[in-house]
């Protein structure tokens, strides 16, 4: 899931005071939340034999676990989550 380009003009939150920081899920760097890119990681079953055993609910593809992690701008560019606008 690659987003098209991104601009460097970050928009801050409208709340007053200190902005919250989030730890990057890939490198562990502390980054302000408005600079991060959310990534949803999951595990799904694609084996047709297991799908038949689980029943009709698993026909579309069963997502067993999903978790939302945040990527800093450097990791997002390195892992092709976003592309630098040219």
N, C-alpha and C positions, 0 to 999 in steps of 0.2 A: 504494500500500500504506500506508494510514493506520492507525496503531495507535490503539486507543481512548484513554482518558485516561492520564496519567502522574502520579505523586505526586512531591512535592519531596523526599521522604525517600530520599536517595541511599544506596546501600549500598556501603561501601568494600570493598576487597579484604582478604583475610585475611592476606596476607603482611606481614611486618614491613618497616619502612624506608620509603623514599620510593616513592610510587606513580608508575607510568609515565604520561607525558603523550603525547597524540596531537594531531597537527595536523588541524584541521577541513578537510574536503575542499572546502568551499564558500567559507569566509571566511579560512581560514589561521590562525585563533586557536588557541593552545596550550591544550588542555583536558585534565584528568585522564581516564583511560580509562573510569572507572566512570560518568562523566557523559555520555558520548557515545552516540549512536544509530547502529548499523551500517546502512548502506544498500548494496544490491547493484545496481550499474549494469551494464547489458549492451546488446548490440546483436544483434538477431535478424532473420532473413530472413522476410518475410511475403509475398513475391511468389510467386504460384503457378507461374509459368513457371520461375523459378529452382529452386523446390522439385522440379519434375518432372525437371529436368536433373540435379540432384544425386543423385537416387535415393530409395530407400525410407527411408533414415535421416532425411531432412529433412522427412518428412511431418508430424511433430509440431511442427515449428518448430525451426530450427537456431539455437542460441546460439553466435555466433562468438567473442565475447570478453566476459568478465565480470570486474569488479573490485570489491572491497569497499572502500568509503570510509566514513569516520566523520563524523557531523554533530554540531556542538555544539548545546546546547539551543535557542539563539536561532535558528540556521539550521533546525533540525528543526521548530520552530513556524512559521517563515516559509514554508517549503516544504511544509507540511502532511504531514510525515512522522509527526508525532505531534500530537495535539490536547490542549490544556490541559483538565484535568479541571474540570468545573463542578459 
